[in-house]
Amino acid sequence: MKFSYEDHGQVTVLTISGELTADEADAFRRSCQERFAAGVKDVVLDLEHLMLIDSSGLEQLLWLMEELADINGQLRIVNPDDTIAKILEITRLDRRFNIHETIEAAAKSLR
């Protein structure tokens, strides 16, 4: 898994590529916690290049949403590919997450 982020005040755009599985869970949490320590309250999670997510990866997304809620922040998911979107639909997590087609649409929804 590779991830990068771009901070815009209290909002960060976190881009994940590759796989979000049990092997990457700790690195994902550390990266998110670093963003929280930097004052980020809202996360736009760009999943365009995420190819695989397992149950541990889904758990990390739920953890992130809960952590943000604890600091009065919000999570937006952007552009999951067809496979990831299907996984979110099958697990009914598409009902829990705010999913957008573009980063711009996700950012506007945070206002």
Residue frames relative to the residue before (quaternion, step in Angstrom):
aa qw qx qy qz dx dy dz
M 1.0000 0.0000 0.0000 0.0000 0.00 0.00 0.00
K 0.0953 -0.7496 0.6522 0.0602 3.49 -1.12 0.78
F 0.0353 0.7912 -0.6105 -0.0088 3.52 -1.05 0.67
S 0.0827 -0.7569 0.6470 0.0400 3.46 -1.27 0.61
Y 0.1478 -0.7943 0.5827 0.0882 3.54 -1.17 0.41
E 0.1510 -0.7382 0.6523 0.0827 3.46 -1.34 0.52
D 0.2144 -0.7974 0.5533 0.1096 3.57 -0.55 1.15
H 0.0380 -0.7521 0.6579 0.0023 3.52 -1.13 0.85
G 0.7742 -0.2253 0.1062 0.5819 3.56 0.28 1.27
Q 0.8099 -0.2067 0.1756 0.5201 3.57 -0.71 -1.08
V 0.6295 0.4899 -0.3352 0.5014 3.57 1.30 0.18
T 0.0637 -0.7745 0.6267 0.0573 3.56 -1.02 0.78
V 0.2627 -0.7032 0.6358 0.1796 3.52 -1.17 0.72
L 0.0880 -0.8010 0.5921 -0.0077 3.55 -0.48 1.27
T 0.1246 -0.8011 0.5846 0.0300 3.57 -0.60 1.19
I 0.1016 -0.7888 0.6059 0.0197 3.54 -0.83 1.08
S 0.0001 -0.7814 0.6240 0.0015 3.55 -0.98 0.85
G 0.6900 0.4399 -0.3552 0.4519 3.53 -1.20 0.60
E 0.7009 -0.4247 0.3577 0.4477 3.54 -0.81 -1.07
L 0.1489 -0.7331 0.6545 0.1098 3.54 -1.17 0.69
T 0.1921 0.7818 -0.5512 0.2191 3.53 -0.03 1.38
A 0.7689 -0.3521 0.2566 0.4680 3.56 -1.32 -0.03
D 0.6323 0.5579 -0.3342 0.4210 3.59 1.03 -0.74
E 0.7524 0.3859 -0.1976 0.4959 3.58 1.11 -0.67
A 0.4040 0.7619 -0.4463 0.2390 3.60 1.26 -0.16
D 0.6808 0.4906 -0.3051 0.4502 3.61 0.83 -0.91
A 0.6532 0.5066 -0.3144 0.4668 3.59 0.95 -0.84
F 0.6261 0.5332 -0.3308 0.4629 3.58 1.04 -0.76
R 0.6722 0.4947 -0.2983 0.4630 3.59 0.87 -0.93
R 0.6429 0.5234 -0.3262 0.4541 3.57 0.93 -0.86
S 0.6526 0.5167 -0.3113 0.4586 3.56 0.93 -0.90
C 0.6618 0.4978 -0.3007 0.4731 3.58 0.94 -0.86
Q 0.6664 0.5026 -0.3081 0.4565 3.58 0.91 -0.86
E 0.5983 0.5429 -0.3545 0.4708 3.60 1.12 -0.61
R 0.6453 0.5100 -0.3177 0.4717 3.58 1.00 -0.80
F 0.6323 0.5214 -0.3352 0.4647 3.61 0.99 -0.81
A 0.6564 0.5174 -0.3037 0.4573 3.57 0.95 -0.90
A 0.6665 0.4859 -0.2916 0.4844 3.59 1.18 -0.57
G 0.6296 -0.5847 0.3162 0.4021 3.58 1.28 0.10
V 0.4211 0.7037 -0.4710 0.3251 3.57 1.23 0.20
K 0.1373 -0.7997 0.5810 0.0638 3.58 -0.98 0.88
D 0.7692 0.2423 -0.1349 0.5757 3.60 1.17 -0.54
V 0.1307 -0.7946 0.5912 0.0445 3.55 -1.02 0.87
V 0.1472 -0.7161 0.6767 0.0866 3.50 -1.06 0.95
L 0.1534 -0.8191 0.5521 0.0283 3.55 -0.43 1.28
D 0.1783 -0.8018 0.5674 0.0589 3.56 -0.38 1.29
L 0.0840 -0.8338 0.5456 -0.0105 3.56 -0.46 1.28
E 0.2635 0.8127 -0.4926 0.1654 3.59 1.23 0.27
H 0.7920 0.3024 -0.1492 0.5090 3.60 0.95 -0.84
L 0.4309 0.6657 -0.4816 0.3731 3.58 1.24 0.38
M 0.2106 -0.8278 0.5135 0.0819 3.58 -0.57 1.15
L 0.8068 0.0801 0.0009 0.5853 3.58 1.10 -0.66
I 0.0276 0.7588 -0.6505 0.0162 3.52 -1.11 0.79
D 0.1809 -0.7753 0.5942 0.1142 3.59 -0.93 0.86
S 0.7593 -0.3737 0.2510 0.4699 3.57 -1.28 -0.09
S 0.6269 0.5219 -0.3407 0.4675 3.59 1.06 -0.64
G 0.6316 0.5237 -0.3253 0.4701 3.57 1.04 -0.72
L 0.6370 0.5093 -0.3191 0.4827 3.57 1.01 -0.81
E 0.6231 0.5369 -0.3267 0.4656 3.56 1.05 -0.78
Q 0.6365 0.5268 -0.3276 0.4582 3.60 1.04 -0.73
L 0.6318 0.5220 -0.3337 0.4658 3.59 1.03 -0.74
L 0.6532 0.4976 -0.3054 0.4822 3.58 1.01 -0.82
W 0.6176 0.5377 -0.3349 0.4662 3.58 1.03 -0.81
L 0.6578 0.5149 -0.3107 0.4533 3.58 0.90 -0.95
M 0.6489 0.5166 -0.3205 0.4575 3.59 0.92 -0.87
E 0.6745 0.4921 -0.2902 0.4677 3.60 0.96 -0.86
E 0.6372 0.5233 -0.3249 0.4632 3.59 1.00 -0.81
L 0.6581 0.4989 -0.3043 0.4747 3.57 0.97 -0.84
A 0.6301 0.5317 -0.3329 0.4576 3.58 0.99 -0.80
D 0.6306 0.5519 -0.3278 0.4363 3.59 1.05 -0.75
I 0.7478 0.3194 -0.2034 0.5454 3.60 1.14 -0.54
N 0.5335 -0.6602 0.3670 0.3806 3.56 1.29 0.52
G 0.4565 0.6606 -0.4561 0.3837 3.53 1.07 0.82
Q 0.3191 -0.7430 0.5601 0.1802 3.53 -1.33 0.08
L 0.2699 -0.7307 0.6063 0.1601 3.53 -1.30 0.52
R 0.0366 -0.7542 0.6552 0.0244 3.53 -1.09 0.82
I 0.2185 -0.7577 0.6030 0.1206 3.55 -0.98 0.87
V 0.1450 -0.8098 0.5678 0.0283 3.53 -0.93 0.98
N 0.9141 -0.0096 0.0164 0.4051 3.46 -1.24 0.84
P 0.1255 0.7748 -0.6094 0.1118 3.63 0.59 0.98
D 0.4807 -0.6504 0.4829 0.3357 3.61 -0.98 0.71
D 0.7485 -0.4293 0.2587 0.4342 3.59 -1.27 0.23
T 0.6558 0.5167 -0.3166 0.4503 3.59 0.96 -0.83
I 0.6812 0.4720 -0.2885 0.4795 3.58 0.86 -0.96
A 0.6306 0.5283 -0.3316 0.4619 3.59 0.99 -0.80
K 0.6487 0.5100 -0.3174 0.4673 3.60 0.99 -0.79
I 0.6297 0.5222 -0.3329 0.4690 3.60 1.00 -0.79
L 0.6548 0.4985 -0.3138 0.4735 3.59 0.94 -0.86
E 0.6532 0.5109 -0.3126 0.4633 3.59 1.02 -0.76
I 0.6647 0.5134 -0.3039 0.4496 3.60 0.88 -0.94
T 0.7259 0.4091 -0.2293 0.5032 3.57 1.01 -0.85
R 0.4097 -0.7407 0.4214 0.3254 3.55 1.40 -0.04
L 0.3948 0.7142 -0.4841 0.3158 3.55 1.19 0.43
D 0.5048 0.6324 -0.4296 0.4008 3.58 1.23 -0.24
R 0.6332 0.5244 -0.3225 0.4691 3.58 1.23 -0.40
R 0.6844 0.4835 -0.2797 0.4687 3.59 1.18 -0.49
F 0.7347 0.3927 -0.2116 0.5111 3.54 1.13 -0.71
N 0.3841 -0.6531 0.5956 0.2667 3.52 -1.26 0.55
I 0.0533 -0.8196 0.5697 -0.0297 3.57 -0.41 1.26
H 0.0759 -0.8030 0.5909 -0.0171 3.53 -0.88 1.05
E 0.5271 -0.6480 0.4572 0.3053 3.55 -1.25 0.47
T 0.8014 0.1624 -0.0825 0.5698 3.59 1.10 -0.59
I 0.6145 -0.5386 0.4320 0.3815 3.53 -1.28 0.45
E 0.6324 0.5511 -0.3282 0.4344 3.55 1.00 -0.83
A 0.6587 0.4983 -0.3036 0.4750 3.59 0.93 -0.90
A 0.6482 0.5113 -0.3175 0.4664 3.59 0.98 -0.81
A 0.6603 0.5080 -0.3071 0.4600 3.58 0.93 -0.90
K 0.6511 0.5145 -0.3200 0.4572 3.60 0.96 -0.81
S 0.6515 0.5315 -0.3185 0.4377 3.59 1.05 -0.74
L 0.6068 0.5663 -0.3472 0.4365 3.60 1.24 -0.31
R 0.5957 0.6088 -0.3544 0.3859 3.58 1.17 -0.39
